[in-house]
């Protein structure tokens, strides 16, 4: 049997790698990909907790399905924003998108 | 070491390796392809956790829909990065420190916490149980999720839609001046 802490450690590592992608990349699409990695790490944790702590009720899986729904909505809107910004300013480098910077 | 533990290490190694590739590769298209492999690894992990429905959902939605959306996004915004630019910004080392601290803090906290591991058997018919749960206990979040997807669909179309030159002109003009609005 695999210990629960292995799954949690994997979730922590994947979340941190995703955080690096979301904060340190220049390309806006790469930032979105980092966010997807973070959401996947969250889902791994949710399903692992469900399997080890409450296997008799399905709450963990239900929550994971809702997280996947929100992730799909988020990536669709995020990419729409990226394409709209690209049309307006011909760049998707997040460092050059600074219209709101004071 | 058991067979399942070896399998876990293989899958986990694959997930972490592809994830590191996703955030470090300069070529964004290669990064997106590695992201698909990473999603596949997570689906395999769901099989290992005995959640077959979620594994299917992961393949359908992440590999089938989200990856395709990301690939489309990359193709529609092609050739925007200058060759001399690096893929990471100037604060990447700061992010690296924060990331290492966060990973070690999370791993320490999660490993040291006394989780009440349950020895109850797995629920027998998961997929039927999920269907019943979605339409009884969690029917309100379920409907809200449908509404969220509809809003995201409409919002994405409205935000990303191509505006004609006349429409752009209309948006620039001050509102409430009928003489200005005449073609």
Interface residues (C-beta under 8 A of the other chain):
Chain A: X1 X2 X4 X5 X6 X7 X8 X9 X10 X11 X12 X13 X14 X15 X16 X17 X18 X19 X20 X21 X23 X24 X25 X26 X27 X29 X30 X32 X33 X34 X36 X37 X40 X43 X44 X47 X48 X50 X51 X52 X53 X54 X55 X56 X57 X58 X59 X61 X62 X64 X65 X66 X68 X69 X70 X71 X72 X73 X74 X75 X76 X77 X79 X80 X81 X82 X83 X84 X86 X87 X90 X91 X92 X93 X94 X95
Chain B: X2 X4 X5 X8 X12 X15 X16 X19 X20 X22 X23 X28 X31 X32 X35 X38 X39 X42 X45 X46 X48 X49 X50 X51 X53 X54 X57 X58 X61 X62 X65 X66 X69 X70 X72 X73 X74 X76 X77 X80 X81 X85 X86 X87 X88 X89 X91 X92 X95 X96 X98 X99 X100 X102 X103 X106 X107 X110 X111 X115 X116 X117 X118 X120 X121 X122 X123 X126 X129 X130 X133 X134 X138 X141 X145 X148 X149 X151 X152 X153 X155 X156 X157 X159 X160 X162
